[in-house]
Amino acid sequence: METNMLSRVADNMFWLNRYMERADGMLRTLNTFYILSFDKEMNDSQGYRPLLEYYTDLVKEHVIQSQYDSSFVLKYIICANQNVDSVKNIVKKARENARGSQDKITKELWEHINSMYHYTNSPELPKKLETYEALDVVTKLNKDLLLYNGILHVTMPRGLGWCFSSIGKNIERCLQTIYLTQAYYKPIHYNLDGNQDLMYWRRLLLSLSGYEQYLKSYSNISHNRKVVQHVIFNKDFSHSVMFTLDLIDKYLATLCIDNTSSEARTLQNQFGRLKSLIQYTDYYNLTDQQLEEVLNDTQAQLIQFSADFSKVFFSYS
């Protein structure tokens, strides 16, 4: 493995994958909510609200006003220039980071990011989102993100750049899982002994690509507690909090193996405490209050870890 990398390039690799993971999670959630919005018989009290609250900076009143407006949400999430976190703007920022690390990424990856950039900037895209072609646009973008992840895994070398990319990707994925879990447990006051049916949990599980695995893994049980087990503690579910923390731990250890500085040691200890919050929680005897605290604490500590990680490796003041 290469032993040195400019901090600027490492920063680019970190944010390239973090932005693309954000676009992936946002589009998957949009696709789930948009398709389920056609089911008028579903009792849906939230609409697009979890999507708008986490992925945009809209004020609360605007979110409530728009939470059932598919036409507005599609355009605002995918291609609105004024939305700094629209897919169009996120892909643009990912492309800028890819350009800054072009000698560390593969030709195939660069070309695919360019292809997505040109598609999201095509002048006819907003008009398509107003027609029957809207679902085709969302489906194509979802497939483009799947293809991005495939190209990344097949063509990229497993060096320092891979470690920085993977840490960025899994920090973003972990934060998305925590937020969406909070969005569905908060309205029911984190009630682990409640009797919400599978229809209630379907949006959360589909948004995390965990619906099918959940159905195959659990049966004849109360969903409220088992959904927590699946999305937070399941080590075999690629979007669970535990799975993503394991990967961050693995790649952080690789980055720190030859780094004897006190800052690197402190960072590893900080992450160890964060991971232990999930690793040593007894989810069989978890109470409603403990669930809320564990999610809030893990979220806050992961945000702080991300900032401290940047200070240590990217020379931020």
C-alpha positions in Angstrom: 0.0 0.0 0.0 1.2 3.5 -0.7 2.4 5.3 2.4 1.9 9.0 1.6 -0.9 11.1 0.1 -1.4 14.8 0.0 -4.0 15.9 2.5 -5.8 17.9 -0.2 -6.1 14.7 -2.3 -7.2 12.7 0.7 -9.8 15.3 1.5 -11.1 15.1 -2.1 -11.4 11.3 -1.9 -13.2 11.5 1.4 -15.8 14.0 0.1 -16.2 12.5 -3.3 -17.6 9.3 -1.8 -19.5 11.1 0.9 -21.3 13.2 -1.6 -22.1 10.3 -3.8 -23.4 8.3 -0.8 -25.6 11.2 0.1 -27.0 11.4 -3.4 -27.6 7.6 -3.4 -29.5 7.7 -0.1 -31.5 10.7 -1.1 -32.6 9.2 -4.4 -33.4 5.8 -2.9 -35.6 7.5 -0.3 -37.2 9.7 -3.0 -37.9 6.7 -5.2 -39.5 4.8 -2.2 -41.7 7.8 -1.2 -42.7 8.6 -4.8 -43.8 5.1 -5.7 -45.7 4.6 -2.4 -47.4 8.0 -3.0 -49.4 6.4 -5.7 -51.0 4.0 -3.1 -53.9 6.2 -2.0 -55.1 3.5 0.4 -52.0 3.8 2.5 -52.4 5.6 5.8 -49.5 8.0 5.4 -49.1 10.7 8.0 -45.7 12.0 7.0 -45.5 12.1 3.2 -42.1 13.4 2.0 -41.4 15.1 5.4 -38.5 12.9 6.5 -36.9 13.4 3.1 -37.3 17.2 3.2 -36.3 17.6 6.8 -33.0 15.7 6.5 -31.9 16.4 2.9 -32.9 20.0 2.5 -32.6 23.3 4.4 -36.3 24.2 4.0 -37.9 25.9 7.0 -40.4 23.8 9.0 -43.5 25.7 7.6 -42.3 25.1 4.0 -41.7 21.4 4.7 -45.2 20.9 6.1 -46.7 22.8 3.2 -44.8 20.7 0.6 -44.8 17.3 2.3 -47.5 15.8 0.0 -46.6 17.8 -3.2 -44.8 15.2 -5.4 -44.2 17.7 -8.3 -42.5 20.2 -6.1 -40.4 17.6 -4.2 -39.2 15.9 -7.3 -37.9 19.1 -8.8 -36.5 20.5 -5.6 -34.7 17.3 -4.7 -33.3 16.5 -8.1 -32.5 19.7 -10.0 -33.3 22.9 -8.1 -30.4 25.3 -8.4 -31.5 27.1 -5.2 -31.3 23.8 -3.2 -27.6 23.5 -2.3 -28.2 19.8 -1.5 -30.1 18.9 -4.7 -28.8 15.9 -6.6 -27.7 18.2 -9.3 -25.6 20.3 -6.9 -24.3 17.3 -5.0 -23.1 15.6 -8.2 -21.4 18.9 -9.2 -19.6 19.0 -5.8 -18.6 15.3 -6.2 -17.2 16.0 -9.6 -15.1 18.9 -8.3 -13.6 16.5 -5.7 -13.1 13.9 -8.4 -11.3 16.4 -10.5 -9.0 17.3 -7.6 -8.1 13.6 -7.1 -8.1 12.6 -10.8 -4.7 10.9 -10.6 -6.0 8.7 -7.8 -9.3 7.5 -9.3 -9.8 5.4 -12.4 -10.8 6.6 -15.8 -14.0 4.6 -15.7 -15.1 6.3 -12.4 -14.2 9.8 -13.8 -16.2 9.1 -17.0 -19.2 7.9 -15.1 -19.3 10.9 -12.7 -19.0 13.1 -15.8 -21.9 11.3 -17.4 -24.1 11.9 -14.3 -23.0 15.5 -14.2 -24.1 16.1 -17.8 -27.4 14.3 -17.3 -28.4 16.2 -14.1 -27.5 19.5 -15.9 -29.5 18.8 -19.1 -32.0 21.6 -19.8 -35.0 19.3 -20.4 -34.7 17.5 -17.0 -37.0 19.9 -15.1 -39.7 19.5 -17.8 -39.5 15.7 -17.7 -40.1 15.8 -14.0 -43.5 17.4 -14.6 -44.6 14.6 -16.9 -45.1 10.8 -16.9 -41.4 10.5 -17.4 -40.6 11.5 -13.8 -40.4 7.9 -12.6 -38.0 7.1 -15.5 -35.7 9.9 -14.4 -35.7 8.8 -10.8 -35.1 5.2 -11.8 -32.3 6.1 -14.1 -30.5 8.2 -11.5 -30.9 5.3 -9.0 -29.3 2.9 -11.4 -26.5 5.4 -12.1 -25.7 5.5 -8.4 -25.7 1.7 -8.3 -23.4 1.6 -11.3 -21.2 4.2 -9.6 -20.8 1.9 -6.6 -20.1 -1.1 -8.9 -17.4 0.8 -10.8 -15.9 2.0 -7.6 -15.6 -1.5 -6.2 -14.4 -3.2 -9.4 -11.9 -0.7 -10.6 -10.4 1.3 -7.6 -7.2 0.1 -6.0 -7.3 -0.7 -2.3 -4.8 1.9 -1.1 -4.9 5.0 1.1 -7.5 6.6 -1.3 -9.8 3.7 -0.8 -9.5 4.0 3.0 -10.4 7.7 2.9 -13.2 7.1 0.4 -14.7 4.3 2.5 -14.6 6.3 5.8 -16.4 9.2 4.1 -19.0 6.9 2.5 -19.7 5.0 5.8 -20.0 8.1 8.0 -22.6 9.5 5.5 -24.4 6.1 5.4 -24.5 5.8 9.2 -25.9 9.3 9.7 -28.6 8.6 7.1 -29.6 5.4 8.8 -29.7 7.1 12.3 -31.8 10.0 11.0 -34.3 7.9 9.1 -34.7 5.6 12.1 -35.4 8.6 14.3 -37.9 9.9 11.8 -40.1 6.8 12.2 -39.6 6.1 16.0 -40.0 9.7 17.1 -43.7 10.0 16.1 -44.5 6.8 18.2 -42.4 8.0 21.1 -39.7 5.3 20.5 -42.2 2.7 21.7 -40.5 -0.6 21.3 -43.5 -2.6 22.6 -46.0 -0.9 20.2 -47.9 -2.8 17.5 -47.2 -0.8 14.3 -47.7 -3.1 11.3 -45.3 -3.8 8.5 -46.9 -1.1 6.3 -45.7 1.5 8.8 -42.1 0.3 8.6 -42.0 -0.4 4.9 -40.9 3.2 4.0 -38.0 3.1 6.4 -36.9 -0.4 5.3 -37.2 0.3 1.6 -35.3 3.6 2.0 -32.4 1.7 3.6 -32.5 -1.1 1.0 -33.4 -3.5 3.9 -37.0 -4.5 3.2 -36.3 -7.8 1.5 -33.6 -8.9 4.0 -35.9 -8.0 6.9 -38.7 -10.2 5.5 -36.3 -13.1 5.1 -34.7 -12.7 8.5 -37.7 -12.2 10.8 -41.2 -13.7 11.1 -44.0 -13.8 13.7 -42.5 -11.1 15.9 -43.3 -7.6 16.9 -41.9 -5.2 14.3 -41.1 -2.3 16.6 -38.2 -4.1 18.3 -37.0 -6.2 15.4 -36.8 -3.2 13.1 -34.4 -1.6 15.6 -32.4 -4.8 15.7 -32.2 -4.9 11.9 -31.3 -1.3 11.1 -29.1 -0.5 14.1 -27.5 -3.8 15.4 -27.5 -6.3 12.5 -23.9 -6.9 11.5 -25.0 -8.5 8.2 -27.1 -5.6 7.0 -24.9 -3.3 4.9 -26.9 -0.1 5.9 -27.1 -0.9 9.6 -25.3 1.4 12.1 -23.2 -1.5 13.4 -22.1 -2.6 10.0 -21.0 0.9 9.0 -19.2 1.5 12.3 -17.3 -1.7 11.8 -16.1 -0.6 8.4 -15.0 2.9 9.7 -13.1 1.1 12.5 -11.4 -1.1 10.0 -10.2 1.6 7.6 -9.3 4.0 10.5 -7.1 1.3 11.9 -5.4 1.0 8.5 -4.8 4.7 8.3 -3.4 4.9 11.8 -1.2 1.8 11.7 2.0 3.8 10.9 0.8 7.0 12.5 2.3 7.2 16.0 1.1 10.8 16.7 -1.0 11.5 19.9 -3.7 13.0 17.7 -4.2 9.7 15.8 -4.2 7.7 19.0 -6.8 10.1 20.5 -8.9 9.8 17.4 -8.9 6.0 17.6 -9.9 6.1 21.3 -12.7 8.6 20.5 -14.0 6.3 17.8 -13.7 3.2 20.1 -16.0 4.9 22.7 -18.4 5.8 19.9 -18.6 2.3 18.6 -19.0 0.8 22.0 -22.3 2.7 22.4 -23.8 0.4 19.8 -21.6 -2.7 20.3 -22.3 -3.1 24.0 -26.0 -2.1 24.0 -28.2 -5.0 25.1 -31.0 -4.5 22.5 -33.0 -7.4 23.9 -33.6 -5.4 27.0 -33.5 -1.9 25.5 -36.0 0.5 26.8 -37.8 3.3 24.9 -35.7 6.0 26.6 -32.5 4.2 26.0 -33.2 3.8 22.3 -33.7 7.6 21.9 -30.5 8.3 23.9 -28.4 5.8 22.0 -29.5 7.2 18.7 -29.0 10.8 19.7 -25.6 10.1 21.4 -24.3 8.1 18.4 -25.4 10.8 16.0 -23.7 13.6 18.0 -20.5 11.7 18.5 -20.2 10.6 14.9 -20.6 14.2 13.7 -17.9 15.3 16.2 -15.7 12.3 15.0 -16.1 13.4 11.4 -14.9 17.0 12.3 -12.0 15.7 14.3 -11.0 13.2 11.6 -10.8 16.1 9.1 -8.6 18.1 11.5 -6.1 15.2 12.0 -5.9 14.1 8.3 -6.8 17.1 6.2 -4.9 19.8 8.3 -8.0 21.8 9.0 -7.7 24.4 11.8 
